[in-house]
Amino acid sequence: MITIQHAVKTYKGSDEPALKSVSLQVDRGEFVFLVGASGSGKSTLMRMVLREDVPTTGSIHVLGEDLINLASRRVPIFRRRLGVVFQDFRLLPQKNVYENVAYSSKVIGKPRAFIETAVPDVLSLVGLSEKAKRMPSELSGGEQQRVAVARAIVNKPDILLADEPTGNLDPKTSGEIMDLLQRINLGGTTVLMATHDRGIVDRLQKRVIELKNGEIIRDEVAAGYRDVNTGEMPKSEEF
Amino acid sequence: MKVLFALSESWAGIRSNVSMVISIVLVTFISLSFVGIAALLQLQINEMKNYWYDRAQVAVYMCTDVSPAAACPTGEASEAEKAAVDAQLQSTVLAPYIDQYYFETHEEAYEKFSEEFADSSVASYVTPEQLNEAFWVNLINPEQSAIITESFSGAAGVEQVRDQRGYLDSIFSFLNAGSITAAAVAGVMLASALLLISTTIRLSAFSRRREIAIMRLVGASNFSIRFPFVLEGVIAATLGAVVSAVAVYAAVEFLVQDFLAVRLPFTSFVGAQQALTVVPWLILGGVILSALASSVAIRRYLKV
């Protein structure tokens, strides 16, 4: 699904690379947490999987595509096979819940018949069938994030990227979102989630990839959120 | 990407940017109107050339008693001098170039003069003797008037040789200057229209950056992201082009045909037919220019 080999990313005007020779492999159906402090390279890695950026050297293959050599006009077609969720939801404020979800199907030209069945299906999956006509401003944070998840999965992506999806939510709501992501994962979608949330990582005991200063310092199956070097929990300012 | 969806996105852009869109409409309207005026002036020049050059004659004016002494030291041209000119016009040297010619006497000249200046008091001061007798020459090719001018300038009893095209040329150069001015104004206005279109498109893209970010994330193609913006520019500019087309047509119909043509009955003016040949080009030009301007603008602003 995702194969990265010796990926190095150096941004212009900075001596220290954002990623230093990162190699990893994620298989179909996996649920992977990407953890690490701010500036550890999590976002850079996510951006590369989404082909918003490419490594300076090394290689990255996602869903069978060589992302470094992918023609820019093929990029949109590649992205249709991915779903993305962000910390700040990124809903369209002037469209209601149904329209927000349907929008991502409409812009890639899905037929009306598909939209009319897929959108209600996915809204019921995230538990928002009753609120289809509400505007995003009328929803709680957790509900907004569920709309964002619905939008990310309505086109049935192979991979769901979640960049701190619970960052703005309280623990209880975070738990609901995680239940949702696990259910999506059980349906066969690979989930790659960057997070700072220790509680979630510890509770779910999934594969954890920990980054520090642009390097993978830990890649464990069924692990928790601990600092591998000291064996202690990360310092609180890293949350 | 459904066409309806693209249209609704463009419409949303137009609504959120009404004042900028109106300014695009106005600027394209003015600039394309000037383009239309420049084109019609050129057509008018051609029209007049076609009409007048065929009718233009070369006049060989014979001396009168009141002619300037420098050209006519002996005063009124003698019968012999007139016969000499007549003979030369019929000679094998000149005859091949001449379609026809005729002689105009003092009386005939006076008659024509009185007719032309019937309303003017000048007619009462002029006597037939003051008006030149003349040979009026129609050339086969009016461009070759120099042959006549060279043959008779300075000849005995000839006061002056005059190509009527000389009068026309000054009118044409006046019209031509007008046409060039209109084209120059059109150029400046078009440049500002293009810049305005690209600014508006960027503004519109900026105001919809959330949608654009989401479209890119879900994998909307470049074309489907850009197309609504290009369409927005094209719709606005096309509106302006249509207004300018109507204005140009109305100017020809009401100003030229209903006003000028009525007051200057012996001049041929551009009419509805010429206006209708110019108008489609204005609209086509507006569509193409705005499509180019907005697609360049959006391409530079929106990278994948």
Interface residues (C-beta under 8 A of the other chain):
Chain A: L50 S72 R73 V75 P76 I77 F78 R79 R80 R81 L82 V84 R90 L92 P93 Y103 S104 K106 V107 I108 G109 R151 N155
Chain B: M1 K2 F5 R210 E211 A213 I214 M215 R216 L217 V218 G219 A220 S221 N222 S224 I225 V304
